[in-house]
Amino acid sequence: MKKLLPVFFTLCIYSQSQGQTPDWTENIACILYSHCTTCHNPNGIAPFSLLTYSDALANASEIKTQVQDKKMPPFPADVTYQQYAHQKTLTQDEINQVVDWVNAGAPSGDTLQAITPPSYASGGIISNPDFSESIGTYNIPVLSNDLYRCFVISNPFAVDEFITAFEVVPGNRATVHHVLIYSDDSNTPVQLDNADPGLGYTSFGGTGSAASQLIGGFVPGSDPYYLPANIGMLVSAGSRIIIQVHYPVSASGMTDSTRVNFVFSPTAIRPAYDTEALDHLSAIVDGPLFIPANTIKTFHEEYTIPVDVSVLSVAPHAHLVCTSMTSYAIKPSGDTVNFETIPHWDFHWQGAYYFQKPLFLPAGTVLYGEATYDNTTNN
C-alpha cells in the first residue's frame, strides 16, 4: 500500500475578464496569500507584512519591481529545466496581474468581499514526533554581518534509527533565514561547541566536521518533509544532531529557540543514502577548485553511480563567488535526466529541491555537475 502524503495548499478562485484591471479583492490578495505571506506576515522573516490591502498598498512599488524581475518569491532553480514539488513560483499571468494592478494605482475593489487572510501558527505540524529537541534559548548578539550558528543536540541515539519525516519549527520566525539539519557520529562538533563561548558555535558553510551528514533543511514557508513509503534516512546509534541556523543582520539582539521534529519508522525498512557524489574533492575533473583574483572560471564534476538509485531531491551548494550551477545525469541508454539549473546563484537563497516523484537511475548512470565562479570586482 502506498503511503499518502499530506498536502497543504490554499485554494483561491479568481477571474479576470479581457481588459479588466486587476484589483486587490478579486486578484491580488489570492496571489500574495498563495505565494508571499508565508514570509511576509507580522511574525515572518520578511521586512514587511502583506496580509492586508493597506500592507500591499504601502509596498506596491517594491512588489512590482521584485515580481517583475522574478526575484520574489525566491526560488532560484529554473522550473523550465525541471519541475519540483511545492515550487513557489509565479506564472507569467500572475506576474502580469501584479504589474497591471500597480500600474493602475493598486485599486482595492470591494474589500468587504475579500478572502480571509491566512493565519500562521507558531507550532509544528507533526503532532506526535518520535524525537523532538530544541536548540535551547539563544540570545542572538548584536550583528554587523549574517551569523551561521551551529547547535549540538548531544543526546546520542541508543540504536540506529530511520527518519521517515522531519520538520523544523523556528522559535522566532522573524530571526530564522534558513536551517540545515545534520547527523554526526564524531566528537568534532562537541569540541567546536566547547571552544566557542555561549550556546552553540559559529561555522560558515557547514558544521566544521567532515563526518556531518545532511538530513534536510528549512526555508520560510517549508512544510514537513515526508519520505516515500518504505524509505528512511539512517541516523546511526551514537550520532548527534547538529542544527545550523542562518540568522540575518535583522535578527540582531533577538531571541530564538528553533526545534526539530523527527518521525522514525516503527519497522525495519530499506534505507535511503544521502551520497554527496558531486563535490570539489572527489568528483571534480578540471580542478582544483581555485579561482585566482580577477578571474571567472567554470568547473566540472563527474561521478558514475555503481548501483541502482532513486533520487528524491537535489541540494546544490556553493559560497559567495559562485554565479551559476547545473547538475544532471546521463543514463547508460543515453537518456538525460535534469536535476537543477540555477542561472543566478545566490548564497542567501540556497535550499533543497524535491522532485515530484523519485527519479530512477540505473547503475552506470553518470552524474554531471557544472559551476561558474566570478572572482572579479563585478561580483
ROLUM-331873 format. One record per atom (N, C-alpha, C): residue in three letters; x, y, z. Coordinates in steps of 0.2 Angstrom, whole numbers, plus 5000, padded with zeros to 4 digits. Example, Ala and Ser with C-alpha at 12.3 -4.5 7.8 and 13.67 -1.06 7.14 Angstrom:
2
ala506649725039;ala506249785039;ala506649845039;ser506449895035;ser506849955036;ser506450005039;
This chain:
379
met500449945000;met500050005000;met500450065000;lys500350114996;lys500750174995;lys500550225001;lys501050255004;lys500950305009;lys500650365006;leu500150395009;leu499850455007;leu500150515011;leu500450565007;leu500750615010;leu500250675010;pro500250705016;pro499850765017;pro500050825012;val499650865010;val499750915005;val499450975008;phe499751035009;phe499551095012;phe499551145006;phe498951175005;phe498851225000;phe498251265001;thr498351324997;thr497751374998;thr497351374991;leu496751374992;leu496351374986;leu496051444985;cys496251474979;cys496051544978;cys495751534971;ile495151564970;ile494751564964;ile494651634962;tyr494951654956;tyr494951724954;tyr494851724946;ser494651774943;ser494551784936;ser494651854934;gln494851854928;gln495051924925;gln494751924918;ser494251964917;ser494051974911;ser494452014906;gln494452004900;gln494852034895;gln494852114896;gly495452144897;gly495452214898;gly495252244905;gln495052194909;gln494852224916;gln495452234920;thr495452284924;thr496052304928;thr496052264934;pro496552224936;pro496552184942;pro496552234948;asp496152204954;asp496152234960;asp496352194966;trp496352224972;trp496552184977;trp496152124979;thr495452144979;thr494952094981;thr494952034976;glu494852044970;glu494751994965;glu495351954963;asn495951984963;asn496551954960;asn497151954965;ile497352014967;ile498052014970;ile498051984977;ala497551984981;ala497551954988;ala497751884987;cys497351844982;cys497451774981;cys498251764979;ile498551804975;ile499151784973;ile499651794979;leu499651854982;leu500051864988;leu499951804994;tyr499351794995;tyr499251745000;tyr499551674998;ser499551654992;ser499751594989;ser500451584989;his500851644988;his501551644986;his501951684991;cys501751734995;cys502151784998;cys502051785005;thr501551775008;thr501351795015;thr501651735020;thr501951685018;thr502251635022;thr502851675025;cys503151715022;cys503751755024;cys503451825026;his503051855022;his502851925023;his502151925027;asn502251915034;asn501751915039;asn502051945045;pro501651975050;pro501952005055;pro502451975059;asn502451905059;asn502951865063;asn503451835058;gly503451855052;gly503951815047;gly504651855046;ile505051815042;ile505751845041;ile505751905037;ala505251915033;ala505251965028;ala505252035031;pro505452085028;pro505452155032;pro504752185032;phe504252165029;phe503652195030;phe503052145028;ser502452155031;ser501952105030;ser501552125024;leu501252075021;leu500752085015;leu500052055016;leu499852055023;leu499252015024;leu498652065023;thr498752125023;thr498152175022;thr498252215015;tyr497652245013;tyr497752285007;tyr498152345009;ser498152375015;ser498552435017;ser499252415017;asp499452355019;asp500152325018;asp500352325011;ala499952295007;ala500152295000;ala500252364996;leu499752404998;leu499752474995;leu500352514997;ala500552505003;ala501152545006;ala501852515002;asn501752455000;asn502352424997;asn502352404989;ala501852434986;ala501652414979;ala502252424974;ser502552484975;ser503152494970;ser503652434971;glu503852424977;glu504352364978;glu504052304976;ile503452284977;ile503152224975;ile503252214967;lys503052274964;lys503052264956;lys503752254954;thr504252294957;thr504952284955;thr505252214956;gln505152184962;gln505352114964;gln505052064960;val504352074959;val504052014955;val504152024947;gln504252084945;gln504352094938;gln505052064936;asp505552074941;asp506252044940;asp506351974942;lys505751944944;lys505751874946;lys506251864952;lys506351914956;lys506751904962;lys506351874968;met505651884967;met505251864973;met504651834969;pro504351774972;pro504651744978;pro505351714976;pro505751704981;pro506451674980;pro506451604978;phe506551584972;phe506551514970;phe507051514964;pro507751514966;pro508251524961;pro508251464955;ala508051404957;ala508051354952;ala507551374946;asp507851354940;asp507451364934;asp506951314933;val506251324933;val505751274933;val505651254926;thr505951284921;thr505851264914;thr506351204913;tyr506851194917;tyr507351144917;tyr507151084920;gln506751094926;gln506551034930;gln505951064934;gln505451024935;gln504851044939;gln504951004946;tyr504751044951;tyr504851014958;tyr504151014962;ala504150984967;ala503650984972;ala503651044976;his503051074977;his502951134981;his503351194979;gln503551204972;gln503951254970;gln503551324971;lys503851374973;lys503551434975;lys503751484969;thr503351484964;thr503451524958;thr502851554955;leu502851614952;leu502351644949;leu502251634942;thr501651624939;thr501551614932;thr501651684929;gln501751684923;gln501851744919;gln501151784920;asp500651754920;asp499951784920;asp499951814927;glu500151784933;glu500151814939;glu500551874940;ile501151874936;ile501651924936;ile501351984933;asn500951974927;asn500652024923;asn500152054927;gln499752024931;gln499252044935;gln499452094940;val500052074944;val500352114949;val500552184946;val500952174940;val501152234937;val500652284935;asp500052254932;asp499552294929;asp499152324935;trp499152294941;trp498752314947;trp499152384949;val499852374950;val500252434952;val500152494947;asn500252474941;asn500252524936;asn499552564936;ala499052534938;ala498352564938;ala498252594945;gly498752604949;gly498652634955;gly498452594961;ala498552524960;ala498352474966;ala497652484968;pro497152474964;pro496452484966;pro496252424971;ser495852444976;ser495652394981;ser495152344979;gly494652374975;gly494052334974;gly493552334980;asp493152294980;asp492652294986;asp492952254992;thr493352284996;thr493652245002;thr493252205006;leu492552225006;leu492152185010;leu492052115008;gln492252105001;gln492152044998;gln492852004998;ala493352035001;ala494052005000;ala494051935004;ile494451895002;ile494551825005;ile494951835012;thr494851795017;thr495151795023;thr495851785023;pro496251825026;pro496951815026;pro497151755029;pro497651725027;pro497951655031;pro498151675037;ser498151625042;ser498551635048;ser499151585049;tyr499651605053;tyr500251565053;tyr500351545060;ala500251485061;ala500351455068;ala501151455070;ser501251465076;ser501951465078;ser502251395080;gly501851345081;gly502051275082;gly502151235076;gly502351175078;gly502451125072;gly501851095070;ile501951055064;ile501351025061;ile501350945063;ile501950915064;ile501950855066;ile501750845073;ser501250815075;ser500950825081;ser501250775086;asn501550715084;asn501750665089;asn502450645086;pro502950685086;pro503650665084;pro503950615088;asp504350565086;asp504750525090;asp505350555093;phe505550605090;phe506150645093;phe506050715092;ser506050755097;ser505950825097;ser506450865101;glu506850905099;glu507350945103;glu507451015100;ser507551055105;ser507651125104;ser508351145105;ile508551195101;ile509251225102;ile509351255109;gly508851265113;gly508851305119;gly508651375117;thr508751415122;thr508651485121;thr509251525119;tyr509251545113;tyr509851585111;tyr509751655110;asn510151695113;asn510151765113;asn510651785108;ile510351805102;ile510751825096;ile511151895098;pro511751895097;pro512151955099;pro511952015094;val512252075095;val512252125090;val512652105084;leu512352115078;leu512652085072;leu512852145068;ser513452135064;ser513552185059;ser513652145052;asn513652075053;asn513652035047;asn513151975049;asp512951935044;asp512551875045;asp512851825049;leu512551795053;leu512851745058;leu512551675056;tyr513051625056;tyr512851555054;tyr513151515061;arg512551495065;arg512751465071;arg512551395071;cys512951355074;cys512851285074;cys512651265082;phe512151225083;phe511951205089;phe511951125089;val512251095095;val512351025095;val511850995100;ile511450945097;ile511050915102;ile511350845104;ser511650855110;ser512150795112;ser511750745116;asn511250715113;asn510950655117;asn510950595112;pro511550565111;pro511650515105;pro511050465106;phe510950445100;phe510350385099;phe510650325101;ala510250285105;ala510450225108;ala510550165102;val510150175097;val510150125092;val510050165085;asp510150125080;asp510050155073;asp509350175072;glu509250235069;glu508550255068;glu508550275061;phe507850265058;phe507750285051;phe507250345051;ile507450405049;ile506950455049;ile506550455043;thr505850455044;thr505450455038;thr505050515037;ala505150565042;ala504850635041;ala505250675046;phe505250745044;phe505550795048;phe505250855047;glu505350905052;glu505150975051;glu505651015056;val505651075054;val506051125058;val505451175060;val505451195066;val505051245069;val505451305072;pro505451355068;pro505851415071;pro505551435077;gly505951455082;gly505751485088;gly505551555087;asn505851585083;asn505651655081;asn505751665074;arg505151665070;arg505151665063;arg505451735060;ala505451785064;ala505751845062;ala506551845062;thr506851795065;thr507551785066;thr507851735061;val507451685059;val507751625055;val507751635048;his508251645044;his508351645037;his508251575034;his508651525036;his508651455034;his508951415039;val508851355039;val509151305044;val509351245040;leu509951215042;leu510151145039;leu510251105045;ile509951035044;ile510050985050;ile510550935047;tyr510950915052;tyr511450865051;tyr511450815056;ser511750755054;ser511950705060;ser512650695059;asp512950685065;asp513650675065;asp513850625071;asp514250575069;asp514450525074;asp515150535076;ser515450595075;ser516150615078;ser516050655084;asn516650675087;asn516550715093;asn516750795091;thr516950805084;thr517150865082;thr516650925084;pro516050915082;pro515550975084;pro515550985092;val515650935096;val515650945103;val516250995105;gln516850975102;gln517451015103;gln517351085101;leu517051095095;leu516951165092;leu516551205097;asp516051165099;asp515551195104;asp515851215110;asn516251175113;asn516651185119;asn517151245119;ala517351255113;ala517851305111;ala517551375110;asp516951375109;asp516551445107;asp516151465113;pro516251525116;pro515851545122;pro515151545120;gly514651535124;gly513951545123;gly513651485120;leu513051485119;leu512651425116;leu512851415109;gly513051355107;gly513251335100;gly513951365098;tyr514051365092;tyr514751385089;tyr514651415082;thr515051465080;thr514951495073;thr515351455068;ser515051445063;ser515351405057;ser514951425051;phe515351455046;phe515051475040;phe515151415034;gly514651405031;gly514751355025;gly514651285027;gly514551265033;gly514551195036;gly514551195043;thr514651135046;thr514751125053;thr515451125055;gly515951125051;gly516651115053;gly516851045054;ser516450995053;ser516550925054;ser516450885047;ala517050855045;ala516950815039;ala516450755040;ala516350735046;ala515850675047;ala515150695047;ser514950765046;ser514250785046;ser513950755040;gln513350735041;gln512850705035;gln512250755035;leu512050785029;leu511550825029;leu510850785029;ile510450795033;ile509750765034;ile509250805030;gly509250875030;gly508750915027;gly508850985029;gly508351025027;gly508351095029;gly507651125029;phe507751195030;phe507151235031;phe507251305028;val506751325024;val506751395022;val506051425024;pro505951485025;pro505251515027;pro504751485022;gly504251465025;gly503651435021;gly503751355020;ser504251325022;ser504351255021;ser503751215025;asp503551165023;asp503151115026;asp503551055029;pro503351015033;pro503650955035;pro503850915028;tyr504350875029;tyr504550835023;tyr504450765025;tyr504050725021;tyr503950655021;tyr504250615016;leu504650565018;leu504950525013;leu504450475010;pro504550455004;pro504150405001;pro504150345005;ala503550305004;ala503450245008;ala504050195008;asn504250165013;asn504750115014;asn505450145013;ile505550205014;ile506150245013;ile506350285020;gly506950275022;gly507150315028;gly507850335028;met508050395031;met508650415032;met509050395038;leu509550355037;leu509950325043;leu510250375048;val510050375054;val510450405059;val510750355064;ser511450345063;ser511750295067;ser511750305074;ala511750245078;ala511750245085;ala512350285087;gly512250335092;gly512850375095;gly512950435091;ser512550445086;ser512550515082;ser512250575086;arg512550625085;arg512250695087;arg511950725082;ile511450775083;ile511150815078;ile511350885079;ile511550905073;ile511850975073;ile511351015069;ile511151075072;ile510651125069;ile511051185067;gln511151195061;gln511451265059;gln510851315057;val510851365060;val510351425059;val510751485056;his510451505050;his510751575047;his510251625050;tyr510651675054;tyr510251725057;tyr510551795053;pro510051825049;pro510251885046;pro510351945051;val510651995048;val510852055052;val510252085056;ser509652075052;ser509052105055;ser508752065062;ala509152005063;ala508951975069;ala509351995075;ser509752045074;ser510252075079;ser509852085086;gly510052055091;gly509852065098;gly509152025100;met508951985095;met508351955096;met508451885100;thr507951845101;thr508051785104;thr507751725100;asp508051665100;asp507751615096;asp507851545100;ser507351505098;ser507351435101;ser507151385096;thr507451385090;thr507251335085;thr507251265087;arg506751225084;arg506651155086;arg506651115080;val506851045081;val506750995075;val506350945078;asn505950915073;asn505450855075;asn505650805070;phe505750745072;phe505850685068;phe505350635069;val505150595064;val504750535064;val505150475062;phe505150425066;phe505550365064;phe505150315062;ser505450265058;ser505050205056;ser504950155061;pro504350135062;pro504150085068;pro504450015066;thr504550005059;thr504849935057;thr505449945053;ala505749885052;ala506349895048;ala506149905040;ile506549955038;ile506349975031;ile507049985027;arg506949995020;arg507550005016;arg507850075017;pro508450085019;pro508750145020;pro508850185013;ala508850255014;ala509050295009;ala509650325010;tyr510150335006;tyr510850355007;tyr510950425004;asp511150475008;asp511250535005;asp511950535003;thr512150534997;thr512850524994;thr513050594991;glu513550624994;glu513750684991;glu514250674985;ala513950654980;ala514350624974;ala514750674970;leu514450734969;leu514750784965;leu514950834970;asp515650834971;asp515950884975;asp516650904972;his516950954975;his517650984973;his518150944976;leu518050884979;leu518650844982;leu518750784978;ser518150744977;ser518250684973;ser518050674966;ala517550724964;ala517250714958;ala517450764953;ile517850814955;ile518050874950;ile518550844945;val518450864939;val518850844933;val519350894930;asp519250954932;asp519651004930;asp519851054936;gly519951024941;gly520151064947;gly520951074948;pro521151094953;pro520751104960;pro520351164959;leu519851174964;leu519451224965;leu519751284967;phe520051324963;phe520451384964;phe520351434959;ile520151494961;ile519951544957;ile520351604959;pro520851614954;pro521351674956;pro520951744956;ala521251794959;ala520951854958;ala520851884951;asn520251914950;asn520151944943;asn520051894938;thr519751834940;thr519651784936;thr518951754936;ile518651734930;ile518051694930;ile518251624928;lys518051574931;lys518151504930;lys517551464930;thr517551414926;thr516951364926;thr517351294928;phe517051254932;phe517251194934;phe516751134933;his516951074932;his516551024930;his516650964935;glu516150924936;glu516250864940;glu515850804937;glu516150744938;glu515850684935;glu515850634940;tyr515350584941;tyr515350534945;tyr514850474942;thr515150414942;thr514750364939;thr514450324945;ile513850314946;ile513550284951;ile513550204950;pro513750164955;pro513950094955;pro513250054956;val512750084958;val512150044960;val511550074957;asp510950044957;asp510350074955;asp510150124961;val509950184959;val509750234964;val509050264962;ser508750294967;ser508150334966;ser508350404969;val508350454965;val508550524968;val507850554970;leu507850574976;leu507250614979;leu507350684979;ser507950714979;ser508050784979;ser508750804978;val508850864976;val509550894975;val509650954979;ala510250964982;ala510351024986;ala510951054984;pro510951094979;pro511551124977;pro511851174982;his512551174982;his512851224987;his513451254985;ala513551314986;ala514151344985;ala514251414989;his514751444989;his514851504993;his514751564989;leu515151624991;leu514951684988;leu515151704981;val515651674978;val515851704972;val515551654966;cys515151604968;cys514851564963;cys514351614959;thr514251604953;thr513751644949;thr513151594946;ser513351534945;ser512851494942;ser513051414943;met512551374942;met512751304943;met512151254940;thr512351204937;thr511951154934;thr512151084936;ser511651034937;ser511850964938;ser511250924934;tyr511550864931;tyr511050824928;tyr511450754927;ala511050704924;ala511350634924;ala511250614917;ile511650564914;ile511550534908;ile511550464909;lys511050424908;lys510950354909;lys511350314904;pro511450254905;pro511850214900;pro511450204894;ser510850214893;ser510450224887;ser510550284883;gly510850334886;gly510950394883;gly510450454885;asp509950434889;asp509450474891;asp509750524896;thr509550594895;thr509750644900;thr509150654905;val509350654912;val508950674917;val509150734920;asn508750794920;asn508950854923;asn508850854930;phe509250884934;phe509150894941;phe509050964943;glu509451014941;glu509351084943;glu509851124939;thr509651184937;thr510051234935;thr509851304938;ile510351334941;ile510251404944;ile510651454940;pro510351494936;pro510751534932;pro510951594936;his510751614941;his510951664945;his511051644953;trp511551614954;trp511651584961;trp511751644966;asp511351634972;asp511351674977;asp511451634984;phe512051644987;phe512151604993;phe511551614998;his511251674998;his510751685004;his510151645002;trp510051614996;trp509351584994;trp509551514992;gln509951474995;gln510051404994;gln509551364997;gly509451304995;gly509051254998;gly508951194994;ala508551144996;ala508451084993;ala507851084989;tyr507851054983;tyr507351044978;tyr507150974978;tyr506450964980;tyr506250894980;tyr505850884973;phe506050824970;phe505650804964;phe504950784965;gln504550794960;gln503850774961;gln503750704961;lys504250664959;lys504250594960;lys504950574960;pro505150514963;pro505850494963;pro506150484956;leu506750504954;leu507050494948;leu507450434948;phe507250374944;phe507650314945;phe508250324940;leu508850304943;leu509450304939;leu509750234939;pro509850194934;pro510150134934;pro510950134936;ala511250084938;ala511950084939;ala512250094932;gly512850134933;gly513150154927;gly513050224924;thr512450254927;thr512250324926;thr512850364928;val512950414924;val513550464925;val513150534928;leu513350554933;leu513150624936;leu513650674934;tyr513350734932;tyr513750784930;tyr513550854934;gly514050894935;gly513950954938;gly514351004935;glu514151064935;glu514551124932;glu514351184936;ala514951224938;ala514851284942;ala515251334939;thr515051394939;thr515451454937;thr515551504943;tyr516151524943;tyr516351574949;tyr516651634946;asp516451694949;asp516751754947;asp517051794952;asn517751794952;asn518151824957;asn518451884955;thr517951924952;thr518151994950;thr517852044953;thr517952104952;thr517652164956;thr516952174953;asn516752134948;asn516052144945;asn515552104950;asn515852054954;asn515452014958;asn515452034965;
